[in-house]
Amino acid sequence: MKRSTEPQILTLSEYESKRVLVGYGGVISQEVLVQDPSEAGRAATDIGLPVVLKLCGARIAHKTERQLVRLGLDTAQAVERAAHELWARRRDDDGEVGLLVAEMVAGQRELIAGMVRDPQFGPCVLLGLGGVLTEVLGDVVFALAPLSHTQARAMVEGLRFEHLVTQPFRGEEPVDLDALADLLVGLGRLAVERPDIESVDVNPLIVVDGKPIAVDALVVTNTTLHTRPPVQRHAPEDILERFRPLFHPRGVVVAGASSHPGKFGFVSLHNLRRFGYQGEIFPVNRDGAEILGQSSYRTVEEIPPDKADLVFVCTPAAANVELLRSCAKIGVRAAFVASGGYREAGEEGRRLENELVATAQELGMLLAGPNGQGVISTPVSMCAQIVAPYPPAGRLSVVSQSGNLLSAFLNYSVQTGVGVNKAISAGNSAHTNIADYLEYFTADPDTDVVLAYLEGVPDGPHFIDAVRGLTQRKPLVVVKGGAAAEGQRAALSHTGSLATDDRVFDGLCRQFGVLRAPTIEHAFEWAATLATQPLPQGRRVVVFTTVGGWGVLTADACAQAGLDLIPLPQDLVETISTLVPARWSHNNPIDLAGGETRDTVPQVLDLVCGHPEVDAVLHLGLGIQAATAHGFKGGMFYPDYGLERMAGFHENQERRYATAAAEASDRHQKPVLTTTELVYTAAEYGNAGPLAVREAGRVCYPSAHRAVAALRAAIEYAEFRRRYDTTE
């Protein structure tokens, strides 16, 4: 569709705006537009007193500020007097105006709804608390248009003051969520069907008998039609083949290999060899130097053809176009460019980057980077990176727009033992961006969970399409940086001014089941939990602890996270009472109060996990006995006085508890999250409890609050999947 080069933005009057809204399911109050003050009283009588009177015109956007609204007019004479007063307030620049006589709508709650076109992601629907609360609280949520009825209802859950919508308020019934969803779906449909409309602002929506009634509206039109080309989609087998040379290469060329241990060309070659890459390695050094006991090639042309699929590039930016051409001649089909000096270096660097991309496209070569840290693929033992570390193998895959944050995720993998399948630093994403990697991980049979760090989304529609396809099949955990520096839309309406970059992105995550983590630590733990634990079937949680204070704090954390800390089922109470003395807690949290014997903890874990009324278990107190053993073993009295035997018993028990938690989880297919602050002593002196959790392939959480946050994330994804599987 042809675009105008000089768009004209026009506002519709309130009356005209409401006519548009009604065509898409909006409900408005009774109203009449009159052109003469003398007609206002009769119109008010026909509608039914009391009424609201407004001066109405396309150029009048801020009626309240100009005192152009009169409320609660209860006689025809009062209406006529007010009409003449308002008529006298007309200004020359108001253009054509009329008097809007409307039914007086009264309610205790006011909402705001609307539509705005985000420059990155396209049309978005807004919902929030309206009236004066719009500016005071800024409690609003967004979803991308079009949206389903289920997605519209789910928007309510994103409001901080959700209870003002879903619960009775000051004697009024809850908002009719179906009616509210109908309006939001209609706004999404309007965004698609009316590309000439820039934004819609419905504020306030007054709740009357549970129904949201639009008492004011503003529609902004734009003569430039908002159209975007459709996202090009590829078959999974084509995506896998495109990325095969990057993640499963037969051989790797290291261009710019160096004999100096301080150079990237040395470190990348070292890491490929050190961690046992399964294919052939072809170092290229212009002097033909021997590096790490292996001779190098002086030029790429010396390398036998069809032996290498990937080139890892550490050569200067100015040399890399010709390097790609040489590599293509020997069958290389993918390049990871670690070299800097591109877009991040200024205009000349931008020119070089554009030339590099054009060359890769011409050659049909996948280009990762430039200015990237590296790529890891544990299925082929490939660590093609200019830094450490190399993680253990697993089912979690990672993509990051920051190299050092990729390293942070990999360090957590090494620390916890929860393995990684593939990981890549996207660098400048000049040719292959975050969305491309998400599409690949969706198709990749070796990836179960995806973890991503990103700061910007240059191609919003592609990103949305990739996210939608991924989260229908696999969890995606995201950390997004740069929120504090992002902009706010300049707009003529509340809807536009509220549409900050971060709010829109947050709405996207909520709508498509993306788990947005607040920190790097949370992000890894959430992803690792999803990669190693069964998905919970509900929110019913039991806390099992051998330490009372932690149990109380964990119960508080569950309540704050919206988890259901259920009363302990009576049959569980009766069974546990046969295993321990009567002083145990008899409730949830389960605190055995020191009454357990050698086998009690594994027995109770299995009983609780297997109970049909329990969806998840939080297991606290691991490592205390092993800490006692450490105190014994490090003192002057060890190994005498029975300390050696008791230390061994304590450590063996800790291993049994950790193993029992994992086995109960696997047997009953329910998450069991083990938590202890003593996780840090695993590295310090080898605490047997946390070490056994690691050996079982699971995360040991350093605090109950972190475990609760991870469990909440898993529950949210499980609920998203159930909604998706039911409605789509």
ZICORPE-V349197 format. One line per field, one symbol per residue. ss: DSSP state (@ for helix, = for strand, . for the rest). psi: psi as a letter, one per 30 degrees, with the letter a starting at -180 (. if undefined). A space follows every 50 residues. Layout:
ss: ???
psi: ???
This chain:
ss: ........===..@@@@@@@@@.....=..====..@@@@@@@@@@@... =======...........=====..@@@@@@@@@@@@@...@@@..==== ===......=========...========...@@@@@..=====....@@ @@@@@@@.....@@@@..=..=....@@@@@@@@@@@@@@@@@...==== ========..====..======.............@@@@@@@@@@@@... =====........@@@@@@@@@@@.....=====.....==..==.=..@ @@.......====...@@@@@@@@@@@@@....====.....@@@.@@@@ @@@@@@@@@@@@@..====....====@@@.====.......======== ..@@@@@@@@@@@@@@...======........@@@@@@@@@@.....== ====.....@@@@@@@@@@@@...======..@@@........@@@@@.. @@@@@@@@@@@@..==...@@@@@@@@@@@@@.......======..@@@ @@@@@@@@@@...==....@@@@@@@@............==........@ @@@@@@@@@@.....=====...@@@@@@@@@@.........@@@@@@@@ @@@@@@@@@@@@@@@@@@..=====.@@@@@@@@@..@@@@@@@@....= =..@@@@@@@@@@@@@@@@@@@@@@@@.
psi: kkkkfikkkkklleeeeeeeeefhgkkllklkklgkeffeeeeeeeekll lkkkkklfgjfieeeghgkklhjgleeeeeeeeeeeefgklegfaklakj kkkjkklfkklklakljkfefakkkkkakabffeeeehilllkkklllee eeefeeffkeheffeflkjhfkllkjeeeeeeeeeeeeeeeefiffkelk jjjljkjjhfkkkjfkkkkklkfjkjkkkkkklkkeeeeeeefefefhke lkkjkgklfkffkefeeeeeeeeeghkfalkikjkffglkkhgkllkele ffkklgfkfkkjjgllefffeeeeeeeefggkfkkjjfkagbefgaeeee eeeeeeeeeeeefhkkjkbahleakkjffghjiilgllakllkagkkkkk gkeffeeeeeeeeeeffjlkelkkjfbfheejaeeeeeeeeefjffkekk kkklfljfieeeeeeeeeeeffelkkkkkklgeffllkkklfleeeffil eeeeeeeeeeeggkjjkfleeeeeeeeeefffllkkfagjkkkjlgjeee eeeeeeeeeefgljjlkkkeeeeeeefffllfflfgajkjjfhgglaefe eeeeeeeeefkfgkflkjjlgkfeeeeeeeeefglffkglggeeeeeeee eeeeeeeeeeeeeeeeeghkkjkkkkfgeffeeeghkfdeeeeeffglkj kfleeeeeeeeeeeeeeeeeeeeefef.
